[in-house]
């Protein structure tokens, strides 16, 4: 029996479904407590997770149980939170029903997926030849950009805005998770 390898779109969807499941379970546990986070706080949450991955990579060890894949999942989900916050445009911190959060999550991921497909077409899936370290560095670079854009009150002269950086962060995290999954699968075989 020959096993047909998954397509990129299938791998992407499988990865997103895992992240989505975690996000929705946490929403049921905690509600939408993240609504209190200002833009810089969301960026800093992503920074903390990316910095931790980089530290683990450099030290080749860790003392806290959360592994690198779970940190990439957290990065992905915080980027979705950032996009949802941009979408809602409200300073009011209100609790959002889970079904609405689910629809907003799916909307942001649909946009990220469309961007991934367009870039994969243009770049020929170059990300498959990148290292996990590069994904972390690119995420950290996007975080620095986001901090600057936020310091500029969300205005840019020629560059992409806050949302484009969040979409890239989502896709970098998904790519890293796909490659981690492939490496784990290769080790088992």
C-alpha positions in Angstrom: 0.0 0.0 0.0 1.5 3.3 -1.1 0.8 6.4 1.1 0.3 9.5 -0.9 2.1 12.5 0.6 -0.1 15.3 1.8 -0.2 18.5 -0.3 0.9 21.8 1.1 -2.7 22.9 1.4 -3.6 19.7 3.3 -0.6 20.1 5.6 -1.5 23.8 6.2 -5.1 22.9 6.9 -4.1 20.1 9.4 -1.8 22.5 11.2 -4.4 25.3 11.4 -7.0 22.8 12.6 -4.7 21.9 15.6 -4.1 25.6 16.4 -7.8 26.4 16.0 -8.8 23.6 18.3 -6.4 24.9 21.0 -7.6 28.5 20.5 -11.3 27.6 20.8 -10.7 25.4 23.9 -8.9 28.2 25.5 -11.7 30.6 24.6 -14.1 28.3 26.3 -11.8 28.1 29.4 -10.9 31.8 29.6 -13.4 33.6 27.5 -12.0 36.4 25.4 -9.8 37.8 28.2 -7.4 38.8 25.4 -9.7 41.6 24.4 -8.0 43.7 27.1 -4.7 43.5 25.2 -3.5 46.6 23.4 -1.6 46.2 20.1 1.8 46.4 21.7 0.9 43.7 24.3 -0.1 41.3 21.6 3.2 41.9 19.8 5.1 41.4 23.0 3.3 38.1 23.6 4.5 36.9 20.2 8.0 38.3 20.9 8.2 36.3 24.2 7.3 33.1 22.4 9.7 33.7 19.5 12.5 34.7 21.8 12.0 31.5 23.9 12.2 29.4 20.7 15.4 31.2 19.7 16.9 30.7 23.2 16.0 27.0 23.2 17.6 26.7 19.7 20.8 28.4 20.8 21.1 26.6 24.2 20.0 23.2 22.8 18.1 22.7 26.0 15.1 23.9 28.0 13.8 23.9 31.5 10.1 24.6 31.0 7.9 21.8 29.6 6.3 23.7 26.7 8.0 22.5 23.5 8.9 24.5 20.4 5.9 23.3 18.4 3.5 24.6 21.2 5.3 27.9 21.1 4.8 28.2 17.3 1.1 27.4 17.9 1.0 30.2 20.4 2.7 32.6 18.0 0.1 31.6 15.3 -2.8 32.1 17.7 -1.6 35.4 19.1 -1.2 36.7 15.5 -4.8 35.7 14.9 -5.8 37.6 18.1 -4.0 40.7 16.7 -5.9 40.5 13.5 -9.2 40.0 15.3 -8.5 43.1 17.5 -7.8 45.1 14.3 -11.0 43.9 12.8 -13.1 44.8 15.8 -11.8 48.4 16.0 -13.4 48.7 19.5 -11.7 50.1 22.5 -14.5 48.5 24.5 -13.4 45.3 26.2 -16.4 43.0 25.8 -16.8 39.3 26.0 -17.4 37.8 22.6 -19.4 34.6 22.2 -17.4 31.5 21.2 -19.3 31.1 17.9 -18.4 34.6 16.8 -14.8 34.1 17.8 -14.8 31.0 15.7 -16.1 32.9 12.7 -13.5 35.6 13.2 -10.7 33.1 13.6 -11.8 31.3 10.4 -12.0 34.6 8.5 -8.4 35.6 9.5 -7.1 32.1 8.7 -8.8 32.1 5.3 -7.0 35.3 4.4 -3.7 33.9 5.6 -4.3 30.8 3.6 -5.0 32.8 0.4 -1.8 34.8 1.0 0.2 31.6 1.5 -1.1 30.0 -1.7 -0.3 33.2 -3.7 3.2 33.4 -2.3 3.8 29.7 -2.7 2.9 30.1 -6.4 5.4 33.0 -6.8 8.2 31.7 -4.6 7.9 28.0 -5.5 7.6 26.9 -1.9 11.1 28.1 -1.1 10.1 27.9 2.6 10.5 24.1 2.4 14.3 24.6 2.2 14.5 27.0 5.1 15.6 26.3 8.6 13.5 26.5 11.8 16.0 29.1 12.9 15.1 31.3 9.9 11.4 31.2 10.7 12.1 32.4 14.2 14.4 35.2 12.9 11.8 36.3 10.4 9.1 36.3 13.0 11.3 38.4 15.3 12.0 40.8 12.4 8.2 41.2 11.8 7.8 41.9 15.5 10.3 44.7 15.3 8.4 46.1 12.3 5.1 45.9 14.2 6.6 47.7 17.2 7.8 50.5 14.9 4.4 50.7 13.1 2.6 50.9 16.4 5.0 53.6 17.6 4.1 55.5 14.4 0.4 55.2 15.4 -0.3 52.5 12.7 0.9 54.7 9.9 3.4 53.7 7.2 4.7 55.7 4.3 5.4 52.9 1.8 5.4 49.7 3.8 2.8 47.0 4.5 0.6 47.6 7.6 0.1 45.8 10.8 -2.2 43.2 9.3 0.2 42.1 6.6 2.9 41.5 9.2 0.5 39.4 11.3 -0.4 37.3 8.2 3.2 36.7 7.5 3.8 35.6 11.1 0.9 33.2 10.9 2.3 31.6 7.7 5.9 31.4 9.1 4.6 29.6 12.2 2.6 27.2 10.1 5.6 26.5 7.8 7.8 25.8 10.8 5.1 23.5 12.3 4.8 21.6 8.9 8.5 21.1 8.7 8.8 20.0 12.3 6.0 17.5 11.7 7.8 16.2 8.6 11.1 15.8 10.5 9.3 13.9 13.3 7.7 11.7 10.7 11.0 11.1 9.0 12.6 10.1 12.3 9.8 7.5 12.9 10.3 5.9 9.5 
